[in-house]
Amino acid sequence: MPITGPAATRRAILAGTAALPLFAIRTRPARAADFSFKLANNSPATHPQTVRQMEAVARIKQATGGAVDIAVFPNNQLGSDTDMLSQLRSGAIDFFTLSGLILSTLVPPAAINGVGFAFKDYATVWKAMDGALGAYVRKEIDKRGLLAMDKMWDNGFRQITSSTRAIRTPEDLKGFKIRVPISPLWTSMFEAFGASPISINFSEVYSALQTKIAEGQENPLTLIQIAKLYEVQKYCSLTSHMWDGFWMLANKRSFQSMPENFQQIVAKELNASAVQEREDIAKLNDTVAADLKAKGLEFIEVDKAQFRAALKQAGFYAQWQKKFGDEAWGILESQVGSLA
């Protein structure tokens, strides 16, 4: 006689449960993270840097079985660049992507990739920063109590924009009020051109241009597009005067609090996303100029050799060779050729 009623229901439930794979049976909530970290950047949420960092932290969480959970805070949510660098050093932030030129306020050699007109193309950039020059800077960062991942993130070659005048020659920069990040190398370079650089954090750039506190600024095309700076600028001079990238920095205490295998996973995934972000920026560079032109930005081709000659004549290269020292400068010139 078939069994009916509550007993049959219980038997059916037990039979179905036995057929389920073990991973489908949850006897308790998913594992809480053993290590909860904060990762901050100064890029908009839609920038490839932020997008790829979000992907990296998702892979890290999966690879560690949920033990390492990293929250991403883009677009200066946790403060200005200088504020977040201080928070990174204190441990209030655990990971932070920062331009080497701004990091130079703490680690002076970190600015060396920003020497004006040093890199002619991306092949030269990655040869240096994935090679001897990058290794030298990482060693200097380590001396200041921070860790830098092996792969830098791309921020691109920087171009000059203006709302008041077209910049065609070095002479056009004389007296020009240009916003620059808070870094001695940026200030020094534009002073060598006779410009009037103003140091302003990126989160305040749009309003500074809108209110004419600054006539112009300089940034990679992708950031000019994403931050909508074209709305408050008229001209864009394709100077490619400086290559800038982001170091993925870690608070040493936070990073080393994890077991060795977790450290390796975190480093591996952050470096993998850095390489992917480089590819993203390269693809964007192929299309962003056309988009900015369509939005009304007027592009100007310049003779880069004129600008480089003006810097040399002003003593810019000799000044920074002395500041960086012969070892660092020698490594730079071994990768890019003679500058001074």
C-alpha positions, 0 to 999 in steps of 0.5 A: 500500500503506498504511503500517503499524508505527512509521512510521504511528504517527509520521505519525498523531501529527504529523497530530494535532498539526498540527490542534491550536490553537497555545495547546494546544501547551506547549513549556515550563512556564507563565510564572512571575510577574514580581511576587509580592506578599502581601495581608493582612487581619484578616477570617475566610476566609469573610468577604466581604472575603476572598472578594472579594479572592481573586476579585480576585487571580485576575482580576489574575493572568489579566489580566496573563498570570500576571505578577502573582501576589498571595497572600492571607493572611486572619484576621491570619495575618501578625500583629496589625493594628499588626504588619501595618501596620508590615510594609506600611510596610517592604515585608514585606507589599505590600497590606493592608486596614485600618480607617481608625480603626486606620490613624489611629495613622499617618495621624490624619485617616483616623479621620474616618469613625468620628466617632460617629453622623456617618452616618445611612445607607449613601447618606451613607457612600458619597457621602462616602467615594467623594467629597470626604471619601475624596479628602481622606483618600487624600491624607493617606495618600499623604503617609505613603508609602502608597497607598490604592485609590479604593474603600473596603471595607465593614465596616458600621455597628457595634453594641454587644453585652454579656454582663452588661447590656442597653445601652438608654441612654447611662447604661447604658454608665457603667463598662461594660468594652467592648473597642474596637480600638486607636484613640484615636477609639474610646477617646475616644468610649466614655470620653465615655459614661463607659465603660471601653474596653479596646483589644484586637486583633480576633484576641483578642476572643473569648477576652477576652469568654469570660474576661470581661476585657471585658463587651462589644464593638462590631462590625458584625452580619456580623462578630458572626456570622462570628466567633461572638461571639454564643456569648459575648454575650447582648445586642445594642444596635442603636446604629449608633454608627459606620460603619467601612470598610477602606482597601485600602492598598499599599506604594508601592514595591511598587506602583510596581515594576510597569509602569503597565499592571499598576498600572492592572489591579491597581487596577481589579480591587481597586476592582471587588471592593470594590464587590462586597463592599459589595453582599455586606455589604448583602445579609447585613445583611438576613438576619444579624439573624434568624440571630443572634436564632435563635442566642439573641442578644437585640436592643435598639432604642435612641434614637440621638438620646440617644446623640448628644446625650450625646456633644455634651454631653460635648464629644466633637464639639468635641474632635475638630473641633479634632483633625481641623482645620477643613478636614477637619471642614468636608468631613465636615459638608458631607457629613453635616450639622452635628455640633458 
